Amino acid sequence: MQLLIEEICCWLVDIPTIRPHKLSMVTMGCQTLMLVRIRCQDGIIGWGEGTTIGGLSYGAESPESMKFTVENYLAPLLLQQPLSGVAALQQHMSPVKGNSFAKSALETAFLDAYGKLTGLPVSALLGGALTDRLPALWTLASGDTDKDIAEAKALMDSGRHQAFKLKIGARALDIDLQHALRIKQALGQEIHVHVDVNQGWTLAQSLRAIPQLLAGGITLIEQPLPLTELHQLADLARRFPATILADEAVTDAARGFSLLHYGFSGAFALKIAKAGGPAQALKLAQVAQAAGIGLYGGTMLEGTIGTVASLHAWSTLSLEWGSEMFGPLLLKDDVATQPLSYSQGCVLLPEGPGLGISVDEDKLLQYARQ
C-alpha cells in the first residue's frame, strides 16, 4: 500500500553569514532558508529547502514568495497524494507555473521521504552514486583583495579547499581585473581560480576583460553577460580558448537546449533550485552530456539540506569542472544535527536512507522567523 502525504509545513529560517559575501547584485550578511517538511502516513518525514541569494536580488522568487506558494498553491495539490515517484510529483505540481525554487524544495523533501520509505539514499533514487567524495571549491567574496588572499591561503594550509572562485562584476572593470589577477598570482599557477561575473558585464567589457584574465591564468569565466543574451554568450565561447560557464542562462533542460541551438560550446552550471529539483537538474545534465558540454555543480548558498540534496544529484555525474557546494560553511550555524565533512578539497556524501541527515527542530525554531 502506498503511503499518503498528510501534512506539509514551511519555515523561514534566518542565519547570519561568517562574513559579508559580496556579489555583483548584492552583499549578503544573512541567509534565509525556506525549509519544508513533508509528513506521510506511518510517520515518514522528508525535509526540503528552497534558498535564493539576497531576497529578490537574484531572481523572481524570494524566500517569502516560496513559502506562500508552497502553503497556498502547491501543498493543496499534494496533500493526500501517494508517496510515489518524482514524475508523479511533478505532474501533480504542474498546474502551478514556474516557481522552480519552491518546487525544488518539495521535490527534495519528497525524495528524502521516499528514500526513508524504501531504505535507499536519494542518490540511488536518482540513478546511483559514482562517488561519495565530491570536489568542493570555496568562493572568495569579501571584496578586499588582501583579505581574500589571506583567506584562501589559510584554507589551503588547512587542507580544506584547493580551488577557488572569485565574485566580481560589481565594481569598475579595471578594479575587478586587478583584484582577480592579483589573487591568482598570489595563489600560484597550480591552484584553480575562476571568476563569476553574475551577469555584470556587457559584451564590450567581456571582449576586453577575457584576454587579460587568460593571460593571468584564469581560464573559466562564469556568466559574464545578462542571462537573456544567449547569442552573445555563445559568441564569447567561440571566440576565446577560455571556458565560458553558463549559469543564470541555463535554468532547465529546455533553456539548456536553447543555448546549444546558438552554438554554445562552454560548460553548464547545474543548480537544483533553478531547475525545479534534483531530478530536474539531472535532465539539464543529460542535455549537456548529449552535446559534449562540461558540467559544474552550482549552489544557491543553501544550508545543509539543500546542499546535500545537490550532492546526491551531483554524485551520479562526472563533473568536469567540480562543484562549489560550500554553502553550509558560509553560515554561522545550521539546523542539521551533523555538519558535512570537508577535507582535501572535497566534501563527503552522507550515508543512510533519504538525504542521510537529520534536522534539529529546536535549532530550527531558534532561527525561524516569527
Beta strands, then each sheet from edge to edge (+ up, - down):
strand 1: 5-22
strand 2: 27-40
strand 3: 45-51
strand 4: 133-135
strand 5: 138-140
strand 6: 163-167
strand 7: 192-196
strand 8: 220-222
strand 9: 243-246
strand 10: 267-270
strand 11: 294-297
strand 12: 342-343
strand 13: 346-348
sheet 1: 1+ 2- 3+
sheet 2: 4+ 13- 12+
sheet 3: 5+ 6+ 7+ 8+ 9+ 10+ 11+
end
